[in-house]
Amino acid sequence: MCDECVDAMNRNLTNNLRKACLIAQFSHAGQVDKAGKAYFLHVQTVSRTVGDLICSWHQPSSDFFLKARIVGYLHDVVEDTEITIADLYRYKIPEDCILAIEVITKVKGSAYKEYLDKVKRSKLASVVKIVDMMHNSDLTRLEQITEEDLTRREKYCKAIELLSEFTCESCGQIFPLSMMGEKPTRIGEIVCQNCLDRYAAE
């Protein structure tokens, strides 16, 4: 891809990041978190922190960085507001961001392990969900800590550990999440970036 095409794509993603921020501000207006603070501050923190986390990885793409920040802003809008998946398509949010948001959105009645297994098949969904749970399990945000808060933190710590590494379904090796392929394969495998590059070269 030519440099001008890459620049244009990054400009478009940056515009979508601003759009995602505005959608989150509008849709979460009036909502508060468990600490009684404006809920938008939670999604803003998740978006910013997921960007910081990805920047600590070895040579992340700017495309993935921006898309993860978009998902960070919007990860709760379908579950907790009137915004629908159809609305996100209408707002022209990138499709892979919408798919990650759909995966992160909990379906009533589904088992938690089943939910995490779905999240684990998406690198975008996994990294945002990890940061979401990190922020939600930060007990320093709360004035009073209950037994329920401690139980939730333990649950989230186990889930973060589960999502932080994966077994490549092509080569069978275990890798940290940072080494998962950034684009899904044709048949939805969980593969490392090396195997994904190999597929692309075939």
C-alpha positions as CSV (number, residue, x, y, z in Angstrom):
1,M,0.0,0.0,0.0
2,C,1.4,3.4,-0.9
3,D,2.3,5.9,1.8
4,E,-0.5,8.3,0.7
5,C,-3.0,5.5,1.0
6,V,-1.8,4.7,4.5
7,D,-1.9,8.4,5.5
8,A,-5.5,8.7,4.2
9,M,-6.5,5.5,6.1
10,N,-5.0,6.8,9.3
11,R,-6.7,10.2,8.9
12,N,-10.0,8.4,8.5
13,L,-9.4,6.3,11.6
14,T,-8.5,9.3,13.6
15,N,-11.7,11.0,12.5
16,N,-13.6,7.8,13.6
17,L,-11.8,8.0,17.0
18,R,-13.2,11.5,17.5
19,K,-16.6,10.3,16.4
20,A,-16.4,7.4,18.8
21,C,-15.6,9.8,21.7
22,L,-18.6,12.0,20.8
23,I,-20.9,9.0,20.6
24,A,-19.7,7.7,24.0
25,Q,-20.1,11.1,25.6
26,F,-23.7,11.5,24.2
27,S,-24.9,7.9,24.9
28,H,-23.4,7.6,28.4
29,A,-24.6,11.1,29.5
30,G,-26.2,11.0,32.9
31,Q,-24.8,7.5,33.7
32,V,-22.5,6.9,36.7
33,D,-20.2,4.0,37.6
34,K,-20.0,2.1,40.9
35,A,-17.9,4.8,42.3
36,G,-20.5,7.4,41.5
37,K,-18.4,9.1,38.8
38,A,-19.6,10.0,35.3
39,Y,-19.6,6.7,33.3
40,F,-17.9,8.5,30.3
41,L,-14.8,8.8,32.4
42,H,-14.6,5.0,32.5
43,V,-14.7,4.5,28.7
44,Q,-12.4,7.4,28.2
45,T,-9.9,5.8,30.6
46,V,-10.3,2.4,28.9
47,S,-9.6,4.0,25.5
48,R,-6.6,5.9,26.7
49,T,-5.1,2.9,28.6
50,V,-5.6,0.4,25.8
51,G,-3.6,2.8,23.6
52,D,-0.8,2.9,26.2
53,L,-0.8,-0.9,26.5
54,I,-0.6,-1.4,22.8
55,C,2.2,1.1,22.5
56,S,4.2,-1.1,24.9
57,W,4.0,-4.0,22.4
58,H,6.7,-4.7,19.8
59,Q,5.9,-2.7,16.6
60,P,2.1,-2.5,16.8
61,S,0.4,-1.1,13.7
62,S,-1.2,2.3,13.9
63,D,-4.3,0.8,12.3
64,F,-4.8,-1.6,15.3
65,F,-3.9,1.1,17.8
66,L,-6.6,3.4,16.6
67,K,-9.2,0.7,16.2
68,A,-8.6,-0.5,19.7
69,R,-9.0,3.0,21.0
70,I,-12.3,3.3,19.1
71,V,-13.5,0.1,20.6
72,G,-12.4,1.3,24.0
73,Y,-14.7,4.3,23.8
74,L,-17.6,2.3,22.5
75,H,-17.3,-1.1,24.3
76,D,-20.3,-0.5,26.6
77,V,-22.6,1.5,24.3
78,V,-24.7,-1.4,23.0
79,E,-24.9,-3.1,26.4
80,D,-25.6,-0.1,28.5
81,T,-27.3,2.5,26.3
82,E,-29.9,2.8,23.5
83,I,-27.2,2.6,20.8
84,T,-27.5,-0.5,18.6
85,I,-25.1,-2.4,16.4
86,A,-27.2,-1.1,13.4
87,D,-26.6,2.5,14.7
88,L,-22.8,1.9,14.7
89,Y,-23.0,0.8,11.1
90,R,-25.1,3.8,10.3
91,Y,-22.4,6.0,12.0
92,K,-19.8,4.3,9.7
93,I,-17.7,2.9,12.6
94,P,-15.1,0.5,11.0
95,E,-16.6,-3.0,10.7
96,D,-14.0,-4.8,12.6
97,C,-14.5,-2.4,15.5
98,I,-18.2,-3.1,15.4
99,L,-17.6,-6.9,15.4
100,A,-15.3,-6.5,18.4
101,I,-18.0,-4.4,20.3
102,E,-20.6,-7.0,19.4
103,V,-18.3,-9.7,20.9
104,I,-17.7,-7.7,24.1
105,T,-21.4,-7.1,24.6
106,K,-22.8,-9.6,27.0
107,V,-25.9,-11.6,26.0
108,K,-28.3,-12.2,28.9
109,G,-28.3,-15.9,29.9
110,S,-25.0,-16.8,28.3
111,A,-22.3,-18.5,30.6
112,Y,-19.3,-16.4,31.5
113,K,-16.8,-19.0,30.3
114,E,-18.7,-19.1,26.9
115,Y,-18.5,-15.3,26.8
116,L,-14.8,-15.2,27.5
117,D,-14.1,-17.9,24.8
118,K,-15.9,-15.6,22.2
119,V,-13.9,-12.6,23.4
120,K,-10.6,-14.6,23.2
121,R,-11.1,-15.2,19.4
122,S,-10.8,-11.5,18.7
123,K,-7.5,-9.6,19.4
124,L,-9.4,-6.3,19.4
125,A,-12.0,-7.5,21.8
126,S,-9.5,-9.2,24.1
127,V,-7.2,-6.2,24.6
128,V,-10.1,-3.8,25.3
129,K,-11.8,-6.3,27.6
130,I,-8.5,-6.8,29.5
131,V,-8.2,-3.0,30.1
132,D,-11.9,-2.7,30.9
133,M,-11.6,-5.4,33.7
134,M,-8.3,-3.8,34.9
135,H,-10.1,-0.5,35.5
136,N,-13.2,-2.1,36.9
137,S,-11.1,-4.1,39.4
138,D,-9.2,-1.1,40.6
139,L,-10.5,-0.9,44.2
140,T,-8.8,2.5,44.8
141,R,-11.7,4.0,42.9
142,L,-14.2,3.0,45.6
143,E,-14.8,4.8,48.9
144,Q,-16.0,1.6,50.5
145,I,-14.9,-1.9,49.5
146,T,-17.4,-4.7,49.9
147,E,-17.1,-8.5,49.8
148,E,-18.8,-8.3,46.4
149,D,-16.1,-6.0,45.1
150,L,-13.3,-8.4,46.3
151,T,-15.1,-11.3,44.6
152,R,-15.5,-9.4,41.4
153,R,-11.8,-8.4,41.4
154,E,-10.8,-12.1,41.8
155,K,-13.1,-13.1,38.9
156,Y,-11.6,-10.3,36.7
157,C,-8.0,-11.2,37.6
158,K,-8.6,-14.8,36.4
159,A,-10.3,-13.6,33.2
160,I,-7.4,-11.2,32.5
161,E,-5.0,-14.1,32.8
162,L,-7.1,-16.2,30.4
163,L,-7.2,-13.4,27.8
164,S,-3.6,-12.4,28.1
165,E,-2.2,-15.4,26.2
166,F,-3.4,-17.7,23.5
167,T,-2.5,-21.0,21.8
168,C,-2.0,-20.6,18.0
169,E,-4.4,-23.0,16.3
170,S,-1.9,-23.3,13.4
171,C,1.5,-23.9,14.9
172,G,0.3,-25.0,18.4
173,Q,2.6,-22.6,20.3
174,I,1.6,-20.4,23.2
175,F,2.1,-16.7,22.8
176,P,1.2,-13.5,24.7
177,L,-1.9,-11.6,23.3
178,S,0.4,-9.0,21.7
179,M,1.6,-11.7,19.2
180,M,-1.9,-12.7,18.0
181,G,-2.6,-11.9,14.3
182,E,-4.2,-8.6,14.0
183,K,-6.6,-9.6,11.2
184,P,-9.0,-12.6,11.5
185,T,-8.4,-15.5,9.2
186,R,-10.9,-16.8,6.6
187,I,-12.1,-19.6,8.9
188,G,-11.8,-17.7,12.2
189,E,-8.8,-19.4,13.6
190,I,-6.8,-18.0,16.5
191,V,-3.4,-17.6,15.0
192,C,-0.1,-15.9,15.7
193,Q,1.1,-13.0,13.5
194,N,3.8,-15.2,12.0
195,C,1.3,-17.8,10.8
196,L,-1.0,-15.1,9.6
197,D,1.8,-13.6,7.5
198,R,2.5,-17.1,6.1
199,Y,-1.1,-17.5,5.1
200,A,-1.0,-14.1,3.3
201,A,2.1,-15.2,1.4
202,E,0.5,-18.4,0.2
